[in-house]
Amino acid sequence: MPIPAANEPFRPGDTPAEPSNPSPELPDGLIRPAGVTFCAAVLLLESLSLLAIGVWYVVNLLTSVPLSLGGSIFMAVLLFALGAGLLAVAGNLYRGYRWTRAAAFVWQLLMLTIAVPILLNGLALPGLLLLIPPLAVLVLLFSPKVVAFTLRSAGGPPAL
């Protein structure tokens, strides 16, 4: 049965055309690995955490007297810039862009430089909470399925 035109009403017997690719961002036959989804989710949580800390920092900046106003404003801008940049990395890693693996790798190394001293200072729970996700992301970033997805060597057109 033919599909009605845009100006014709939809009848109960009519069936809408199904798209050949349910995910418009992925080429036909290409499946997003679970490692990519996990890495993007961790990066998303880290970016949202940075943005929340930035909001908290600005609220404290407005309610108390800072030692250095210029330094405090710079820190707030830096937190928002890092949060927005990490948000872009998370979104583009989920889409399969290859440049995101380098940015995610560097950020996870920075997270490790924060987590290890916290862990060695005797704060086991915060240290482990800051250590385990970056380690998992670092391992997954170099897994063959994630590399193939971001290089599009598993089929489909190459990504940036």
C-alpha positions in Angstrom: 0.0 0.0 0.0 1.5 3.4 -0.9 2.6 5.9 1.7 0.4 9.0 1.9 1.9 12.3 0.9 2.7 14.9 3.5 -0.7 16.7 2.9 -2.8 13.5 3.0 -4.1 12.1 6.3 -2.7 8.9 7.7 -5.0 6.0 7.5 -4.9 3.0 9.9 -3.9 0.6 7.1 -1.0 2.7 5.9 2.4 1.7 7.2 5.2 4.3 7.4 8.4 3.6 5.6 11.0 2.1 7.9 14.5 3.6 7.6 17.2 1.2 6.4 19.5 2.4 9.1 17.9 2.9 12.6 20.9 5.0 13.8 21.5 7.7 11.3 25.0 8.4 12.5 26.3 4.9 11.9 26.7 3.5 8.4 24.7 0.3 7.6 26.2 -2.8 9.3 28.4 -0.9 11.7 27.7 -1.6 15.4 28.9 0.7 18.2 31.0 -1.4 20.6 30.1 -1.4 24.3 33.6 -0.1 25.0 32.9 3.1 23.1 29.6 3.6 25.0 31.3 3.0 28.3 34.2 5.4 27.5 31.8 8.1 26.3 29.6 7.7 29.5 32.6 8.0 31.8 33.8 11.1 29.9 30.2 12.5 30.1 30.1 12.0 33.8 33.5 13.6 34.2 32.5 16.6 32.1 29.3 17.1 34.1 31.3 16.9 37.3 33.6 19.6 36.1 30.6 21.8 35.1 29.0 21.2 38.5 32.2 22.1 40.3 32.4 25.2 38.1 28.9 26.2 39.2 29.7 25.5 42.8 32.9 27.6 42.5 31.0 30.6 41.1 28.4 30.4 43.8 31.2 30.4 46.4 32.9 33.2 44.6 29.8 35.3 44.8 29.1 34.5 48.5 32.6 34.9 49.9 35.6 37.2 49.5 38.3 35.5 47.3 42.0 36.0 48.0 42.6 36.8 44.3 39.6 37.9 42.2 41.5 37.5 38.9 42.7 34.0 39.9 39.2 33.0 41.0 37.6 34.2 37.8 40.3 32.4 35.8 39.7 29.2 37.7 35.9 29.4 37.1 36.5 30.0 33.4 39.0 27.1 33.3 36.5 24.7 34.9 33.8 25.6 32.5 36.1 25.4 29.5 37.4 22.0 30.5 33.9 20.7 31.2 32.7 21.9 27.8 35.7 20.5 26.0 35.3 17.1 27.7 31.6 17.2 26.8 32.6 17.6 23.2 35.1 14.8 23.4 32.5 12.5 24.9 29.9 13.2 22.3 32.4 12.9 19.4 33.8 9.7 20.8 30.3 8.2 20.9 30.0 9.2 17.2 33.3 7.5 16.4 35.8 10.3 15.6 39.4 9.2 15.9 40.8 12.4 17.4 38.8 11.8 20.5 40.9 8.9 21.6 43.9 11.1 22.1 42.0 13.7 24.0 40.4 11.1 26.2 43.7 9.4 26.8 45.4 12.6 28.0 42.5 13.5 30.2 42.5 10.0 31.8 46.2 10.3 32.5 45.5 13.6 34.2 42.8 11.9 36.3 45.4 9.3 37.3 47.8 12.0 38.5 45.0 13.2 40.8 43.8 9.8 41.9 47.2 8.2 42.9 48.2 10.9 45.5 44.7 10.8 47.0 44.9 7.0 47.3 48.5 7.2 48.7 47.3 9.7 51.3 45.1 7.1 52.9 41.8 8.2 51.4 41.0 4.8 49.9 37.4 5.3 48.7 37.8 8.7 47.0 41.1 7.4 45.5 39.6 4.3 44.1 36.6 6.2 42.8 39.0 8.5 40.9 41.3 5.6 39.9 39.1 2.8 38.5 37.1 4.7 35.8 40.2 6.2 34.1 42.0 2.8 34.2 39.0 1.2 32.6 38.8 3.9 29.9 42.5 3.7 29.2 42.2 -0.1 28.7 39.1 0.2 26.5 40.5 3.0 24.4 43.1 0.6 23.0 40.8 -2.4 22.6 40.6 -3.6 19.0 36.9 -3.0 18.7 37.1 0.7 19.9 40.1 1.4 17.7 38.3 -0.2 14.7 35.2 1.8 15.4 37.0 5.1 15.6 39.1 4.4 12.6 36.2 3.0 10.7 38.4 0.1 9.6 35.5 -2.3 10.4 33.6 -1.0 7.4 31.9 2.2 6.5 33.5 5.5 5.5 36.6 6.7 7.4 36.0 9.2 10.3 38.0 12.3 11.1 
